[in-house]
């Protein structure tokens, strides 16, 4: 888990879990409302990708809600591409799934 702080106050977080031997699933991305729009979520996402790459993973996937326009924009600007819904999200039409290569080999 990554936690972003502003003067010892937690203002954002994100984590990942292994999806398979080559892939992590980005989870629990959140920035408190007062700190949104300051690129904190982008920094958290970049750090999660860097960490996963250091551990040898080659791809990141994630899910967000279709009404989460800010999150969708963040993921698209960060190089994530839409994919078919995976796993537990397959039968949820309001879920949008994305993936991004983060390194070449594990």
NORDAMO-V586882 format. One record per residue. N is the residue number from 1. PHI is phi in whole degrees, 0 to 359 (* if undefined). PSI is psi in radians with two decimals (* if undefined). D_LAST is the distance of its C-alpha to the last C-alpha in whole Angstrom. Layout:
BEGIN
N/PHI/PSI/D_LAST  N/PHI/PSI/D_LAST
END
This chain:
BEGIN
1/*/2.45/21  2/250/2.32/22  3/236/2.24/26  4/264/2.38/28  5/239/2.59/31  6/234/1.89/34  7/50/0.94/37  8/71/0.05/35  9/259/2.17/35  10/291/2.26/32  11/236/-0.14/32  12/193/2.83/29  13/202/2.93/26  14/188/2.77/22  15/209/3.09/19  16/216/2.81/16  17/225/2.69/16  18/293/2.28/13  19/263/-0.80/14  20/208/-3.04/11  21/300/-0.39/8  22/248/-0.15/6  23/231/2.41/10  24/250/2.65/12  25/252/2.09/16  26/287/2.31/18  27/224/2.77/21  28/56/0.65/24  29/288/2.22/24  30/202/2.41/28  31/230/2.34/30  32/300/2.55/34  33/308/-0.69/36  34/294/-0.29/38  35/248/0.11/35  36/288/2.68/34  37/84/0.16/34  38/248/0.24/33  39/68/0.32/29  40/294/-0.74/28  41/297/-0.65/26  42/296/-0.74/24  43/295/-0.72/23  44/297/-0.81/22  45/298/-0.78/20  46/299/-0.70/18  47/291/-0.67/18  48/297/-0.76/16  49/297/-0.76/14  50/299/-0.78/13  51/297/-0.81/13  52/298/-0.71/10  53/297/-0.75/8  54/301/-0.57/9  55/279/-0.09/8  56/100/0.12/4  57/281/2.62/5  58/249/-0.13/6  59/210/2.58/10  60/239/2.44/13  61/234/2.82/16  62/198/2.90/19  63/230/2.50/23  64/216/2.90/26  65/280/2.59/30  66/296/-0.33/31  67/264/0.06/34  68/269/1.21/32  69/300/-0.65/32  70/294/-0.74/31  71/294/-0.78/28  72/301/-0.78/27  73/299/-0.76/28  74/301/-0.85/26  75/295/-0.73/23  76/295/-0.77/24  77/295/-0.42/25  78/269/0.10/21  79/95/0.18/20  80/277/2.47/20  81/244/2.52/21  82/297/2.46/23  83/227/2.96/22  84/298/2.56/24  85/300/2.41/24  86/244/2.86/22  87/47/-2.26/22  88/293/-0.20/25  89/265/-0.06/26  90/306/-0.70/27  91/258/0.35/30  92/248/1.78/31  93/294/-0.36/32  94/272/0.04/32  95/264/2.45/28  96/239/2.29/26  97/246/2.57/23  98/222/2.78/20  99/215/2.79/17  100/207/2.29/15  101/290/2.39/12  102/241/-0.24/10  103/195/3.07/8  104/264/-0.48/7  105/216/2.79/4  106/252/*/0
END
